Amino acid sequence: MDWQEPLALGLVAATVVAFAWRPLRRRFGPRRFSLQRDTACGCAGGNRSGPPPPSVKISGRRGERPRIEVR
């Protein structure tokens, strides 16, 4: 009985560390690289002026020619 209690507590502690590792690493660990934030360029994303790019819709049924609509 003497060896079972420390072993059980060790397993519980390992489980707690395993479940807490990912959120702690996400919060305090290295952050992901962002071109806009990490460089002076600032050309990635950001505020765009002007109309949005056109969307393309491709539809069709079996045996028919596909239709391509640009909006």
PEWOCOR-V682009 format. One record per backbone hydrogen bond with DSSP energy under -1.0 kcal/mol. CO is the residue of the C=O (numbers start at 1). NH is the residue of the N-H. If there is no record, write none. Layout:
BEGIN
co: <CO CO>
nh: <NH NH>
END
This chain:
BEGIN
co: <1 3 4 5 6 7 8 9 10 11 12 13 14 15 16 17 20 21 22 23 24 25 34 35 55 57 59 61 67 69>
nh: <5 7 8 9 10 11 12 13 14 15 16 17 18 19 20 21 24 25 26 27 28 29 38 39 71 69 67 64 59 57>
END
